Amino acid sequence: MKAAYVKAPFQFDLREVDLRQINADEVLIKVKACGVCGHDMIMASYGATEWQPFGHEISGVVEKAGAVVKNVKPGDRVVLESGTFDRYSDNSRNGRVDLDNKGPNFWLKDNDTMGFAEYIIVPNEVCVKFNGLSFKETSIIEPLGVSLDLATTADIKLNDDVLVIGLGPIGLMALRLARAMGARKVYGAELSIASARIDLAMKFDADEIICTDKIRLEDYKFARGGVDRVLVTAPPKTIPSAISICNVGGIVAFLGIDYGPEGNVTFDSNVFHTKKLQLRSSFASPALYFPRCIELIKSGVIDANALITHTFKLEDIAEGITGFRDDRAKGIKAIMEAD
Ligand SMILES: [Zn+2]
């Protein structure tokens, strides 16, 4: 079968590889759709110093199930949790499965391939069945789970004013969820060049968009002076601004990556202290909430198709991903689709 590999900067290799036999508790999946994640773009630009397989936002069809697998059978349509919890860990047994990510997963396990391939072998535990949605739509489930974890971590309450920093797919869906969870005003912050993202944020019911290349968040006239909740889906260097524009008692929920020196940030602890703020991390590992995410798309709360601006075939992965990278005005989400 064919499988794609990446190495920085933006080199891609489509290789012919052999599929190993599946173990008794494993499942062979025919990949039907796989999303390009922001993490994949970081790997492609500087993270992947060696050739590596990639792609973890996967939906497909069960081709073969191992002898002891009971939860899925050949022909089932499934979306894959990128990793799950260890059912036997102390945290899981104490009711906090969200605090354990040492369970079954498909990240480079015994696989030398990932989602950008014709097939992938995965532990049966990560397969979540669905019906009534397309493969393209369900490739959004994994990042939607990330957005839902972020919005849940921020503990959005009825009538809160919410700011989402960074309007990539995760931020856009988080913005939509904030609205659905009862926010009074929803603000989005993004660079003005990202016009498609800004347009979609307005379609997703944002009240106001702040172009942070035009005005600093600290100078923006928020209706309540600041906001009650900030959802950060942007590099860590945005945390100090997020903290400074929080109202008393506010919560900043953060997910963002920078592997360079900008991974370290400083902020005014006296503001943080006297305003009784909370800075919380959202890290959707293990992957959770997939059944809820499937329902959110089915019920129309999240319009998955509106996010998908670019599609490509596995054979065209190099052009597909570099084309997406270069289309900053129009690009929101790119998906690899199989026939
Ligand atoms: Zn992802």
Residues whose N, C-alpha, C, O or C-beta is under 5 A from the ligand:
A	BS01	ZN	C37
